[in-house]
Amino acid sequence: SINIATDINCGIYIKQLRANDKRAGLLFGGLTTDIYTEFQINTITLYFNSKLNITKNTEFNIGTRFNQTKILYDGTGNTLDYTTWEPIPIKSLDTSITTEMIGLHSSIRSWINDDLHLFTSFSRGYKAGGINQNPYLVETQRIYDPEYNLNLSVGCGYQKEKIDALFTAFYMKRYNQQVRLSFQANTDDPLSFDFFTANVAEGFNSGIETSIKY
């Protein structure tokens, strides 16, 4: 941090994750006997944050974050020919997606006295898209897109001796919201029921949160 009129923090975050999954049994409602999948997720993030003391008792905080996530997916597996009991390869999947997202946040915190402070914040958040593994999904269900949201919160905090109390009211507007939906791969077989992640137009979360520590 640079301690002049403001405190400034910036940096870069890099993450590489590889996840392998090998399963055997009656999978996807008995349609598959074994499956091998591999996810490779590469993430790079640039972030910046600045805190400014507007007055002796008030501070303003603002920041931004740029995120790029690349997901590579490969999946193979087998089913059975129930007349000869020989394994039959299912359609292999080899796909990838790249998403770029920008988040923003700002907040103001003001101390009424040494024990009580008020705060409000506004931010734009995101959740990366992804790839559904189920090999029996149609192509339009294979990939889901990023979700974005706008968040507004207000509240107050109180700290004195052994008491630490916090009260917050919040509202989140969600765009391209990610949800879990269901589908049936075989209309004649109710056991081929499964879930996948998809996007809907919008939604919201709202509520109040309070905590008291003694």
N, C-alpha and C positions, 0 to 999 in steps of 0.2 A: 504494500500500500504506500501511496505518496501522501504524506500528511501536510498539506498546505491548506488552501481554503476548502478543499474537498478531499474526501477519501475516494481513491479510484482503484478499482480492481479489474483486471482483464486477464484473459488466458485462453488456452486451448485444451480441449479434452478429446482424447482418442480412445476408442474401445473396439476390440476385435473379439467376437464371440463365435464359437463353433459348437453346435449341439447335434449329437448323433442319437438316434432313437431306433432301436431294433425290437420289434414286438412279434410274438407268435401266439396264435389262438384263434378263436372265432371273433374276428375284428369286423367293424362296420356292419353289425347285424349279421355276421356269419358269411359275408360276401368275400372276405379275404382271410387267408390262413397265416400269412406273415407279411411284414412290411419293414422296410429299412428306409429311413429318411435322414437327411442332413440339412441343417440350417447353417448358413454363414452370414453373420450380421456385422457389418462394418459401420461404425458411427464416428463422425468427426463434428465437434462443436466448438464454436467461437463465442465467447461471452464477454460482456462489459457491464460494469456497474459503477455508479457514482453516487456518493452521499454528500449532500450539501447542508450545512447548518445555516438555515435561513435567518433565524434569530437565536437568541440565547436558549430558548426553550422549544424551538421547532426545528425539525430536520426533514429534508426532502430527499427521497431516494428514487433513482431511475436506472433502468438497466435494459439490456437487450441480449438476445441469445439466438444465434443461427445454428441450425442443426441439419446435417445431411446424413441420412441413413440408407444404406444399400443392403438389401436382403437377397441372398441367393439360396434357392431351394432345389433339392434333388430328392426324388422319391421313387423307389421300386418295390415290387412285392409280388405275391402269388396268390392265386385262388386254386380251387380243386375242381377237376372234372369228376363229378360224383358218379359217373358210370365206370371210369377206369381208375379213379382215385389217384390220378397223376396230377402233379402241380402244373398250373397254367399261369404264365406271367401276366400280370395286369398291365395296363397302360402306364408307362413310366412318366414321371413329371419332372421337368427341368425348366425352371422359370426364375426370374429375378425382377425386383422392382427397386427404384431409387426415389426417395422422397426428400424434398428440401423444405424446411419449415423455419419460420421466424417467430420468436416469442418476445413480448415486451412486458415490462411491469413498471409501475410507479407507485409511490406511497408517501404520505405525509403523517408524521407523528409529532404531537405537541403535548408538552407536560403542563398541566394546569398548576400542579405544585409538585413537591418532591415525591408524593405518593401516587398521584393520579395522572394518567395520560390518555389522550384520545388519538385515534388513528383511522385512516381510510386508505384504501388501496384499489388500484385498477390495473388489470393485467390481461394480456392475450396469451393463452396457452395453446398447447397442441399435444396430440397423441399420434405417433407414427402409424402408417398403414402396415399391412402385412399380407401373408399368404396362408390360405386355408389348406390343410394337409389332405383332407379326405379325397381319395382318387375318383370318387363317383360324383363329385360336384360338376355341374356344367361350367363352362369357361367364364360365364358372367358372374359366377359365385366364387371363383378362384381367388381373386385379389380384392381386398378392401382398402379404401383410401384413408388418408389421414383425417383426423377429427380436429377441429379448432374450437376454441371457446373464449368468451369474454367474461371476465370475473370482476365483480364489484363487491367490496366488503367494507363495513364500518364497525367500529367497536371502541371499547375502552378497557384499560387495565389498571389494576390497583395493587400496589406492593407496599407493605409496611410490616416490619418485624417478621412475624411468623406467618403472615397472611399473604397469599399470592392469588389474585382473582383476575379472570379474563372473560370478557363477554364480546361476542362477534355475531353480526348478522351478515349473511352473504347471499349473493345471487349469481348464478352461472348460466349464461346462454350458450348452448352447444350447437355447433354447425357441422353438418355431415357426420352426425353422431354414430359411433360404433355400437352395435347391439348384437346380441346372440339370437339367431333365428334357427328354426328347425326345418328339416326336410326328410323325405322318405325316398330312398334310392329306388326301391321297388314298390310300386303301388299295390302289389298283391302280397307284400310281405311286411307286416307292421314292425318286425324286428329290425328292419333296415333303416331304423329311425336314428337320426344323428343331428348334431348342431353345427353351425358354422357362423362366422362373424361377418356382418354386412353393415352397410351404411344406410341410415335414414336421414331425412332432410334436416331435422333439428329437434331439439329438446331443451330442457332446462333443469337445473338443480337449485333449490333455495332452502334456506333454513336459518336457524340460530344455533350457536354453540357456546357453551359456557363451561368454565372449569374453575374450581376453587381448591387451593392447596393450603393446608395448615400444618 
